[in-house]
Amino acid sequence: MNTQSGRQTEPSYELIKEQSPNSVLYRQHGFPNPLVRWHYHKEYELHLITESSGKVFIGDYIGNFYPGNLILTGPNLPHNWVTLPVGDETYPNRDKVLNFTEEWIQETKSVLPEISTLEELLKRARFGIQFHGKSTIRLAYKYFNEISETSGLKRLSTFLRLMCELADTQEFQLLSSEKFLTVRGEKNQQRVNQALNYILASYNLDISLEEVADHLGMKPTYFSKFFRQATGRRFVEFVNSLRITRACDLLAHSELPITDICFDVGFTNISNFNRRFHALKGMTPSEYRKLSIVAVSQNESI
């Protein structure tokens, strides 16, 4: 496996070590890193990307990420951010991460009932929440930096201020769907990682379910059922979603003709590309490009 691209096939339950006496654990890491893999853990995770761009996977959600990507995931919700580097480029400070447990929330609520104001936010976190508000993202950078430099009550008070901001904002998007079911077990998680890594490296080619099943040493019928249970999507739906997500990235950040984008992301004819794009995005590729140009210009003016 290519470790430079962050493709790992290790077991994917992550045991997060507590750092007493802090109730909230702060970590940061770069890319590539062994932590960059399809994994889950019992802790809530608030994840801020500060460098690079690539693909983000939250449950059965697939999207693009850029610096400022802020997502809260709930306990045991699988997730991964995979940077798509150019050449051998690395990013030493890509991620800032906060972890805390449901047990700590419940214990704190028993003596500090004000914590109950976070209940709705934490319920939504089981789907994964991406925050979009520009003021929210700016505050997140500020509070993450303060948390990284403090401990004890100072860290806790800053963390609670950040969580209050996230609980109050209405500028967010739920990511994973109700139908998503994760596959438990070390061997199964390893197979999921292998499948996802193989697909991510080849989705813009003529990739088939039979090819991936053979790569994993599984019968196609069994792999089909296994993959749908693991990702919440059929194999073809998953590959097409990856392709459309990449197409959105190119439509928004390049001047490539739409026909070229269609073939670059792995579709073999423009009519199928347009149909799949409209089914997932509710608009044509050209309409998406026009809206993206407006959104980019608004961001640059702030």
C-alpha positions in Angstrom: 0.0 0.0 0.0 1.1 3.6 -0.7 1.7 5.2 2.7 2.4 8.5 1.0 -1.3 8.8 0.0 -2.5 7.7 3.4 -3.8 4.4 2.3 -3.7 2.0 5.3 -5.2 -1.4 5.8 -4.7 -1.7 9.6 -7.6 -2.6 11.9 -9.8 0.5 12.2 -11.1 0.8 15.7 -9.1 3.6 17.2 -8.4 3.6 21.0 -7.9 7.2 22.0 -5.7 7.6 25.1 -7.0 10.0 27.7 -4.7 12.8 28.9 -5.6 13.3 32.5 -6.6 15.7 34.1 -8.2 17.1 30.9 -11.8 16.1 30.1 -11.3 17.3 26.5 -8.5 15.8 24.5 -6.7 18.0 21.9 -4.6 16.4 19.2 -3.1 17.6 15.9 -1.5 15.6 13.1 -0.3 16.0 9.6 -0.7 14.0 6.4 0.3 11.3 5.6 -0.3 9.8 9.0 -1.4 6.3 10.3 -4.5 7.9 11.8 -5.8 8.7 8.2 -7.9 5.7 7.6 -11.5 4.6 7.7 -12.1 4.2 11.4 -14.4 4.7 14.3 -14.2 5.2 18.1 -16.4 5.7 21.1 -15.6 9.4 21.5 -17.2 12.4 19.9 -14.8 14.1 17.5 -14.7 17.7 16.4 -12.3 17.9 13.4 -10.9 21.0 11.8 -8.9 20.8 8.6 -6.3 23.6 8.3 -4.2 22.4 5.3 -4.9 20.6 2.0 -7.9 19.4 0.1 -9.3 16.0 -0.7 -12.2 13.6 0.0 -14.1 13.3 3.3 -16.1 10.1 4.2 -18.6 10.3 7.1 -20.8 7.2 7.4 -22.3 6.9 3.9 -21.5 10.5 3.0 -18.9 11.4 0.5 -17.7 15.0 -0.1 -14.8 17.3 -0.8 -12.9 19.2 1.9 -10.7 22.3 2.0 -9.1 24.3 4.8 -11.8 25.3 7.2 -13.7 22.0 6.9 -15.3 21.7 10.4 -17.2 18.4 11.2 -18.5 16.9 14.5 -18.9 13.1 14.5 -20.7 11.1 17.1 -19.6 7.9 18.9 -18.9 4.9 16.6 -19.6 6.8 13.3 -16.9 5.8 10.8 -15.0 8.7 9.2 -12.0 9.6 7.2 -10.3 12.6 5.5 -8.1 11.6 2.6 -5.9 14.3 1.2 -5.2 14.1 -2.5 -1.6 15.3 -2.6 0.3 16.6 -5.7 3.4 14.5 -6.1 5.2 13.9 -2.8 3.7 17.0 -1.1 3.0 16.5 2.6 1.1 18.6 5.2 2.6 18.6 8.7 -0.3 20.4 10.4 -3.4 19.3 8.5 -5.7 18.4 11.4 -6.8 19.9 14.7 -9.0 17.4 16.7 -11.0 17.5 19.9 -12.3 14.3 21.5 -14.7 13.9 24.5 -16.9 11.0 25.6 -20.6 10.5 26.1 -19.8 9.3 29.7 -18.2 12.6 30.5 -21.2 14.5 29.1 -23.6 12.5 31.2 -21.5 12.8 34.4 -21.1 16.5 33.9 -24.8 17.0 33.2 -25.7 15.3 36.5 -24.0 18.1 38.4 -24.2 20.9 35.8 -27.6 20.8 34.2 -26.6 23.6 31.8 -24.8 21.0 29.8 -28.3 19.9 28.6 -28.3 22.8 26.2 -25.9 20.7 24.1 -28.3 17.7 23.8 -29.7 18.5 20.4 -26.3 19.2 18.9 -24.9 15.8 20.2 -28.0 14.0 18.9 -27.3 15.4 15.5 -23.7 14.3 15.7 -24.6 10.7 15.3 -25.1 11.6 11.6 -22.0 13.8 11.4 -22.4 17.6 11.2 -20.6 19.9 8.9 -20.6 23.6 9.9 -20.6 26.2 7.1 -21.0 29.6 8.8 -17.9 31.8 8.1 -18.1 33.4 11.6 -18.4 29.9 13.1 -15.3 28.7 11.3 -13.3 31.8 12.3 -14.2 31.2 15.9 -13.3 27.6 15.6 -9.8 28.5 14.5 -9.5 30.9 17.4 -10.8 28.4 20.0 -8.8 25.5 18.7 -5.7 27.6 19.0 -6.6 28.6 22.6 -7.3 25.0 23.5 -4.0 23.8 22.1 -2.2 26.2 24.4 -4.1 25.6 27.7 -5.2 22.9 30.0 -7.5 22.5 33.0 -10.3 25.0 33.5 -9.0 27.4 30.8 -9.2 24.6 28.2 -12.6 23.5 29.5 -14.1 27.0 29.4 -12.9 27.6 25.9 -14.3 24.2 24.8 -17.7 25.0 26.2 -17.7 28.4 24.5 -17.0 26.7 21.2 -19.7 24.0 21.8 -22.2 26.8 22.6 -21.4 28.4 19.2 -22.0 25.1 17.4 -25.2 24.5 19.3 -26.6 27.9 18.4 -25.7 28.1 14.7 -28.2 27.1 12.0 -25.6 27.0 9.3 -24.9 23.3 9.2 -25.5 20.2 7.2 -26.2 16.6 8.4 -24.0 14.2 6.5 -24.7 10.4 6.9 -28.1 8.9 6.4 -30.5 7.0 8.7 -29.9 3.8 6.7 -26.2 3.6 7.4 -25.0 0.6 9.3 -21.3 0.1 10.1 -19.8 -3.3 10.0 -18.1 -4.4 13.2 -15.2 -6.7 13.7 -11.5 -6.2 13.1 -11.3 -8.4 10.0 -14.4 -6.8 8.5 -13.1 -3.3 9.1 -9.8 -4.3 7.5 -11.7 -5.5 4.4 -13.7 -2.2 4.3 -10.5 -0.2 4.4 -9.0 -2.4 1.6 -12.1 -1.9 -0.6 -12.3 1.8 0.0 -8.6 2.4 -0.7 -8.7 0.3 -3.9 -11.9 2.2 -5.1 -10.4 5.6 -4.2 -7.3 4.9 -6.3 -9.3 3.6 -9.3 -12.8 5.2 -9.3 -12.0 7.3 -12.4 -11.1 4.1 -14.4 -13.4 1.3 -15.7 -13.6 -0.3 -12.2 -16.1 -3.1 -11.6 -17.5 -4.8 -8.5 -16.0 -8.1 -9.7 -12.6 -6.5 -9.8 -12.7 -5.2 -6.3 -14.2 -8.5 -5.0 -11.3 -10.4 -6.6 -8.8 -7.9 -5.0 -10.3 -8.8 -1.6 -10.5 -12.5 -2.3 -14.3 -12.5 -1.9 -17.1 -13.8 -4.1 -18.9 -10.9 -6.0 -22.3 -11.7 -4.5 -21.0 -11.8 -1.0 -18.9 -8.7 -1.5 -21.9 -6.8 -2.9 -24.0 -7.5 0.2 -21.0 -6.8 2.5 -20.1 -3.5 0.8 -23.7 -2.2 1.0 -23.9 -3.1 4.7 -20.6 -1.4 5.4 -21.1 1.8 3.4 -24.9 2.2 3.2 -24.7 2.2 -0.6 -24.6 -0.2 -3.5 -21.2 -0.5 -5.2 -22.3 1.4 -8.3 -23.9 4.1 -6.3 -20.8 4.6 -4.2 -18.5 4.8 -7.3 -20.8 7.2 -9.1 -21.0 9.4 -6.0 -17.2 9.5 -5.9 -17.1 10.5 -9.5 -19.8 13.2 -9.2 -18.1 14.6 -6.1 -14.8 14.9 -8.0 -16.8 16.4 -10.9 -18.2 19.1 -8.6 -14.7 19.9 -7.5 -13.5 20.4 -11.1 -16.6 22.4 -12.1 -16.0 24.8 -9.2 -12.2 25.1 -9.3 -11.2 24.6 -12.9 -12.1 25.8 -16.4 -12.1 22.4 -18.0 -15.0 21.8 -20.5 -17.8 19.7 -19.0 -17.2 17.0 -21.6 -13.6 16.6 -20.5 -14.7 16.5 -16.8 -17.2 13.8 -17.6 -14.4 11.5 -19.0 -11.8 12.6 -16.5 -13.9 11.4 -13.5 -14.7 8.0 -15.1 -17.9 8.3 -17.0 -17.9 6.9 -20.6 -20.7 9.0 -22.1 -22.0 12.5 -21.4 -25.7 11.6 -21.2 -25.1 9.2 -18.4 -22.9 11.7 -16.6 -25.6 14.4 -16.9 -28.3 12.0 -15.7 -26.2 10.8 -12.7 -25.2 14.4 -11.8 -28.8 15.7 -11.9 -30.0 12.7 -9.7 -27.4 13.5 -7.0 -27.3 17.3 -7.2 -30.7 18.3 -8.5 -29.2 20.4 -11.3 -27.1 20.1 -14.4 -23.3 20.4 -14.4 -23.5 23.8 -16.1 -26.0 25.1 -13.5 -23.7 23.8 -10.7 -20.7 25.6 -12.3 -22.6 28.9 -12.5 -23.6 28.6 -8.8 -20.1 27.7 -7.8 -18.6 30.8 -9.5 -21.0 33.0 -7.5 -20.1 31.2 -4.3 -16.4 31.5 -4.9 -16.6 35.2 -5.7 -18.6 35.8 -2.5 -16.1 34.0 -0.4 -13.2 35.9 -1.9 -14.9 39.2 -1.2 -15.1 38.5 2.6 
